[in-house]
């Protein structure tokens, strides 16, 4: 049977179960490709697939992707295992509470997305997908993972956010090609030691868990570039954290840190650091040694001042300070010659440095929920702004020069609020 005939029969089977938008996309894709390479159906309105659909798809030899997303599908027939030509399959945001073991027959799959369904376990046969590189199992009710996942020797990316996981199988140590692991919003109390043996891990995320400490063995991850740990209960970092010499991004927001170890200053590849909503009384000193830092997000209910040391961050482009009782900024902040974005939100700030206008690279200035009543005239030097937010202020009370400056910004397309 020709692809055109197969496609027409597929349309007859599914047209009453998918949205008009999805139907139009399906038709256009076939017209553009001239063959059946991709079948994607959104807003699928039936609890089962038509009996004839899988046999028809099986005949489409060029079919590589089959996806049903955001639908009411509850049951997946074992015949799904007959679609062995598939390389990409997605049943995301459906209602499938159990996937058949026959899914393991799809040995050409490179990408599998079965997130947001609500199932409590994965089929053991998932470990037979020997070519799989990317696996999405987000937003389900998983409390354990099958040991067979350790057989996925080619797996590079795994997303397992928003489940009930407390640990990972020891067989994860076999996933030597794994580069990306995201296990945020689970029930981990520790980062599983098993992942520290994975030589190619570049990004790991355990945000929104119940982790209290980071073991020194994390420094075995010599290729690690991004580490996400916000919204945990971490009180300290390991004293040897400076050994993560390739780390570029570190998210520590919403923990209970009071200080950072001295070796933190050795993270010279670090470019992005978010460390707001912690418990430090001052900006931890090792931060000021991070010469390549480009983005710094601060904030603590105990942080009362920003010292002149901030000028040491000579490559800083973005500085954000949230929810801190600071009352002033040091004059030396004007030495941050590469700063393009400055946000100061919900503080006790009562004034800005007179030389704030020297930050002539700024394109975004936002200062809200502060106690500032008068702004320095030097603000009018900031000609490059694309966004300006000075909170709830009556611009009519500004000086003539500042009012003129604001009008010029608006005329140049700046978003003023």
C-alpha positions in Angstrom: 0.0 0.0 0.0 1.3 3.4 -0.9 2.0 6.0 1.8 -0.8 8.2 0.5 -3.4 5.5 0.9 -2.0 4.6 4.3 -2.2 8.3 5.4 -5.7 8.7 4.1 -6.9 5.7 6.2 -5.0 7.0 9.2 -6.9 10.3 8.9 -10.2 8.5 8.7 -9.4 6.7 11.9 -8.2 9.6 14.0 -9.9 12.8 12.6 -12.7 12.6 15.2 -10.3 12.3 18.1 -7.8 15.1 17.6 -8.0 18.9 17.4 -8.5 20.7 14.2 -5.1 22.3 14.7 -3.4 19.0 15.2 -5.2 17.6 12.1 -4.1 20.5 10.0 -0.5 20.0 11.1 -0.7 16.3 10.3 -1.9 17.0 6.8 0.6 19.8 6.1 3.5 17.7 7.3 2.6 14.8 5.0 2.2 17.2 2.1 5.6 18.7 2.8 7.4 15.4 3.2 5.5 13.4 0.6 5.8 10.3 2.9 4.9 9.3 6.4 7.9 10.1 8.6 6.1 11.7 11.6 2.7 11.2 13.1 2.0 13.6 15.9 -1.4 14.0 17.5 -2.3 16.5 20.2 -5.4 16.8 22.3 -6.3 13.1 21.6 -9.8 12.6 22.8 -10.2 8.8 23.1 -9.1 6.4 25.8 -7.8 3.9 23.4 -6.2 3.8 19.9 -8.3 2.5 17.0 -7.6 -1.2 16.4 -6.5 -0.6 12.9 -4.1 2.2 13.7 -1.0 0.2 14.7 -1.2 -2.2 11.7 -1.4 0.8 9.4 1.5 2.5 11.1 3.5 -0.7 10.8 3.1 -0.5 7.0 4.5 3.0 6.9 8.2 1.9 6.5 9.5 5.5 6.6 7.7 6.3 9.9 10.3 7.4 12.5 8.3 9.4 15.0 5.0 8.6 16.6 3.6 11.0 19.3 0.4 11.5 21.2 0.5 14.3 23.6 -1.9 16.1 25.9 -4.6 13.5 25.5 -7.0 11.1 27.2 -5.3 7.9 26.1 -5.4 5.4 29.0 -4.5 2.1 27.4 -1.7 1.2 25.1 -2.0 -2.2 23.3 0.9 -4.6 23.3 0.9 -4.3 19.5 2.8 -1.0 20.0 5.9 -3.3 20.0 5.4 -4.0 16.3 6.4 -0.5 15.4 10.1 -1.5 15.3 11.0 1.2 12.7 10.4 4.0 15.3 13.3 6.1 16.5 11.2 8.6 18.5 8.1 7.9 20.5 6.1 10.1 22.8 3.1 9.6 25.0 3.5 12.7 27.1 0.7 14.1 29.3 -1.7 11.3 28.6 -3.4 9.0 31.2 -1.5 5.7 30.7 -1.1 4.0 34.1 0.8 1.0 32.7 3.0 0.6 29.7 3.2 -2.8 28.2 6.4 -4.9 28.3 6.3 -5.0 24.5 7.7 -1.5 24.5 11.1 -3.2 24.9 10.8 -4.5 21.4 11.3 -1.0 20.0 15.0 -1.4 19.8 15.6 1.4 17.3 14.2 4.0 19.7 16.7 6.9 20.2 14.2 9.1 22.2 11.3 8.1 24.4 9.0 10.5 26.2 6.5 8.9 28.6 6.3 11.8 31.0 3.1 13.1 32.8 1.0 10.0 32.9 0.8 9.0 36.5 2.1 5.4 36.4 3.9 3.9 39.4 6.3 1.7 37.7 8.2 1.3 34.4 8.3 -1.9 32.3 11.4 -3.9 33.0 11.8 -4.3 29.3 12.7 -0.6 29.0 16.3 -1.8 29.6 16.2 -3.5 26.2 16.2 -0.2 24.3 19.8 -0.5 23.5 20.0 2.6 21.2 18.1 4.9 23.5 19.9 8.3 24.1 17.1 10.4 25.7 14.5 9.3 28.2 11.7 11.4 29.8 9.9 9.9 32.7 8.9 13.2 34.4 5.7 13.8 36.4 4.7 10.3 37.4 4.3 8.4 40.7 7.6 6.4 40.5 9.1 5.5 43.8 11.7 3.0 42.4 13.3 2.5 39.1 14.0 -0.9 37.5 17.6 -2.1 37.6 17.3 -2.8 33.9 17.8 0.9 33.2 21.4 0.2 33.8 21.4 -1.7 30.5 20.9 1.5 28.5 24.5 1.8 27.5 23.9 4.6 25.0 21.8 6.8 27.3 22.9 10.4 27.4 20.0 12.3 28.9 17.5 11.3 31.5 14.7 13.4 33.0 13.0 12.0 36.0 11.6 15.2 37.7 8.5 15.2 39.9 8.3 11.6 41.1 8.7 10.0 44.5 12.2 8.7 44.1 14.5 8.4 47.1 17.4 6.5 45.4 18.7 5.3 42.1 19.6 1.7 41.2 23.2 0.7 41.6 23.2 -0.3 38.0 23.2 3.3 37.0 27.0 3.0 37.4 26.9 1.3 33.9 25.6 4.5 32.2 29.0 5.6 31.1 27.7 7.8 28.3 25.2 9.7 30.5 25.8 13.5 30.3 22.6 15.0 31.8 20.6 13.8 34.8 17.6 15.7 36.2 15.9 14.4 39.3 14.3 17.5 40.7 11.3 17.5 43.0 11.5 14.0 44.3 12.3 12.7 47.8 16.0 12.4 47.7 17.8 13.1 51.1 21.2 12.6 49.5 22.7 12.7 46.1 23.0 9.0 45.2 26.7 8.0 45.3 26.2 5.8 42.3 26.2 8.8 39.9 29.7 9.9 41.1 31.2 7.1 39.0 29.8 8.4 35.8 32.7 10.0 33.9 30.8 12.0 31.3 28.2 13.7 33.5 28.1 17.4 32.6 24.8 18.5 34.2 23.0 17.2 37.3 19.9 18.7 38.9 18.5 17.6 42.3 16.4 20.7 43.0 13.4 20.7 45.3 14.4 17.6 47.3 15.4 17.1 50.9 19.2 17.1 50.6 21.1 18.3 53.6 24.7 17.9 52.5 26.9 17.4 49.5 29.5 14.6 49.9 33.2 15.3 49.0 32.9 12.5 46.4 31.0 14.8 44.1 34.4 16.1 42.9 34.9 12.8 41.1 32.7 14.4 38.4 35.5 16.0 36.6 33.4 17.0 33.6 30.6 18.6 35.6 29.6 22.0 34.2 26.2 22.7 35.8 24.9 21.7 39.2 21.3 22.6 40.3 20.6 22.2 44.0 18.1 25.0 44.8 15.3 24.4 47.2 16.9 21.8 49.5 18.1 21.9 53.1 21.9 22.2 52.4 23.8 23.7 55.3 27.4 23.3 54.1 29.3 22.5 50.9 32.3 20.1 50.9 35.7 21.6 51.6 37.1 20.3 48.3 34.4 21.7 46.1 37.0 23.8 44.3 38.1 20.6 42.5 35.1 21.0 40.2 37.3 23.0 37.9 34.9 22.9 34.9 31.8 24.0 36.8 30.2 26.9 35.0 26.7 27.1 36.6 25.8 26.6 40.2 22.3 27.0 41.7 22.1 27.1 45.5 19.1 29.3 46.0 16.7 28.5 48.9 19.0 26.5 51.2 20.4 27.2 54.6 24.0 28.1 53.8 25.8 30.5 56.2 29.2 30.4 54.5 31.2 28.9 51.7 34.4 26.9 52.0 37.7 28.7 51.1 38.2 26.3 48.1 35.1 27.8 46.5 37.4 30.6 45.3 39.1 28.0 43.0 35.9 27.6 40.8 37.5 29.8 38.2 35.3 28.5 35.4 32.1 29.5 37.3 30.0 32.0 35.3 26.6 31.8 36.9 25.9 31.6 40.7 22.5 31.9 42.3 22.6 31.9 46.1 19.6 33.9 47.2 17.3 32.9 50.1 20.1 31.5 52.3 21.2 32.4 55.8 24.6 34.2 55.3 25.2 37.6 57.1 27.5 38.9 54.4 28.4 37.9 50.9 30.7 34.9 51.4 34.3 36.1 50.7 35.3 33.4 48.3 32.8 34.7 45.8 34.9 37.8 45.2 37.7 35.7 43.8 35.6 34.3 40.9 37.1 36.4 38.2 35.0 34.9 35.4 31.7 35.2 37.1 29.1 36.8 34.8 25.8 36.4 36.7 25.4 36.7 40.5 22.0 36.3 42.2 22.1 37.2 46.0 19.7 37.5 48.9 19.4 36.6 52.5 17.2 37.9 55.4 20.4 38.5 57.3 22.3 40.3 54.5 22.6 44.0 55.6 25.3 45.3 53.4 27.1 45.0 50.1 30.8 45.7 50.6 33.2 47.4 48.2 34.6 43.9 47.4 31.9 43.6 44.8 34.1 45.6 42.4 36.5 42.6 42.3 33.9 40.8 40.0 35.2 42.7 37.0 33.5 40.4 34.4 30.1 40.6 36.1 27.2 41.3 33.6 24.2 40.5 35.8 23.7 41.4 39.5 20.5 40.6 41.3 19.8 41.2 44.9 16.5 40.0 46.4 14.8 40.2 49.8 17.6 41.5 51.9 17.7 44.4 54.5 20.5 46.3 52.7 20.2 50.0 53.0 22.8 51.2 50.6 25.1 50.2 47.8 28.9 51.0 47.8 30.2 53.6 45.4 32.5 50.9 44.0 29.6 49.2 42.3 30.2 51.7 39.5 33.4 49.9 38.7 31.5 47.0 37.3 32.2 48.1 33.7 30.5 45.1 32.1 27.3 45.2 34.0 24.2 45.1 31.7 21.5 44.2 34.2 21.0 45.4 37.8 18.0 44.2 39.8 17.4 45.1 43.4 14.0 43.8 44.7 12.4 44.0 48.1 15.2 45.6 50.1 15.6 48.4 52.6 17.6 50.5 50.1 17.1 54.2 50.8 19.5 55.7 48.2 21.6 54.9 45.2 25.3 55.9 44.9 25.7 59.3 43.2 27.9 57.7 40.6 25.4 55.1 39.6 25.3 56.7 36.2 28.8 55.5 35.5 27.3 52.1 34.8 26.9 53.1 31.2 26.6 49.5 29.9 23.4 48.9 31.7 20.4 47.8 29.5 18.2 46.7 32.4 17.7 48.6 35.7 15.1 47.4 38.1 14.7 48.7 41.7 11.4 48.0 43.4 10.0 47.5 46.8 12.7 49.8 48.3 12.6 52.9 50.4 14.2 55.2 47.9 12.5 58.6 47.5 15.1 60.6 45.6 17.2 59.3 42.7 20.6 60.7 41.8 20.9 63.0 38.7 23.6 60.8 37.3 20.9 58.3 36.3 20.4 60.4 33.2 23.7 59.1 31.9 22.2 55.7 31.4 21.4 56.0 27.7 21.4 52.3 26.7 18.5 51.1 28.9 16.0 48.9 27.3 14.1 48.3 30.5 13.6 50.5 33.5 11.6 49.8 36.6 11.8 52.1 39.5 8.8 50.8 41.4 5.9 52.8 42.5 7.2 56.3 41.9 5.5 59.4 40.5 7.8 60.5 37.7 6.3 64.0 37.9 8.2 64.5 41.1 11.5 63.9 39.4 13.8 66.7 38.5 13.5 68.3 35.0 16.6 66.4 33.8 15.4 63.0 35.0 12.0 63.6 33.5 13.5 64.5 30.2 15.8 61.4 30.4 12.8 59.1 31.0 10.9 60.6 28.0 14.0 60.1 25.8 14.2 56.5 26.9 10.6 55.9 26.1 11.1 57.5 22.7 14.0 55.1 22.0 11.8 52.1 22.8 12.7 51.5 26.5 10.1 49.7 28.6 9.6 52.1 31.5 7.5 51.2 34.5 
